[in-house]
Amino acid sequence: MTVTVRLFAFYAERLGRSSIDLELPPGGTVQDVLQRLAALPGGNSIPASPLVAVNASYVRGQTVLSEGDEVALIPPVAGG
């Protein structure tokens, strides 16, 4: 199955793109996506448990993905 990963701000800068299509086996999880991203150049900058949304809803690493899902890595935000 194919999922689309959206990267923003710091994550997009480190991986050099704002979107990545990943192939996962059936039953693939958010954690599988994070492991694949960590293996890419610049992927070591992504923390082990970043804030993640699937189809605009926040999820945990064990969430099982479906064909066509959009996985967004939400960077930390600071400010006052």
Sequence and secondary structure as in RCSB ss.txt:
>XXXX:A:sequence
MTVTVRLFAFYAERLGRSSIDLELPPGGTVQDVLQRLAALPGGNSIPASPLVAVNASYVRGQTVLSEGDEVALIP
PVAGG
>XXXX:A:secstr
 EEEEEE HHHHHHHT SEEEEE  TT BHHHHHHHHHTSTTGGGS SS EEEETTEEE TT B  TT EEEEE 
     
